Each structure stands twice: as structure tokens, then as C-alpha cells.
């Protein structure tokens, strides 16, 4: 089970590192967007600091998630991003839940797995 967890965490981390780097270097092709989605992306684009901030959190969270010693911090750092991805997919692109859902579940699993490390924050 430890090997499965390690593999999933490394893949999860690499996916978010890739997504974060793409926010800065724009190397992944964008699919054709519906007009409603295009308006949304244009609105996000008007907030010039938003995508670099999201990219930085994805990059940092992905790096932290890969290593067991920093995984608890990475899981918490990336949690708002995965929640946003789930909500976005549920509202605008339900077909994307097939990919976003497992990533969200991996994130929740690691938060739960590291819960004892977070307990002092709530005492």
C-alpha cells in the first residue's frame, strides 16, 4: 500500500507542477472554449495577479506533495485549488470530473493521512 501511495502522490505532485508551470509559460494547448467559458477566462485574465498566484501555489504544493516529509503541508496548500477545480468542473465541465474527482480524493486522503500533524492547529 505504501508503494501505491507514493506513486499516486508523485503523479499528483507532477500534475500540479505541470499545471503551475503552464500558468507561467503557456505551453499546453487550450481547447476550443464555449462562449460562456471564454467570458470566464477573460474575467480571470483581467485580474493580472490571479493566474500567477494560482500557478505558484500549484507549483509549490505539487513539489511539497511529492516528498513524504512535506506532504502534509503540500496537501493543505493545494486543497483550495482542488476544491476550485471540482466546483469548476461540476458547474461548467462535468466530463472533467472523471479526472478532477480522483485528484480531489487523493488530496483528501493525504489530508486525512496527515491529520495528526494538523491537530495542534486546532487545540
Secondary structure, 3 states (H helix, E strand, C coil): CHHHHHHHHHHHHHHHHHHHHHHHHCCCCCCCCCHHHHHHHHHHHHCCCHHHHHHHHHHHHHHHHHCCCCHHHHHHHHHHHHHHHHHHHHHHCHHHHHHHHHHHHHHHHHHHHCHHHHHHHHC
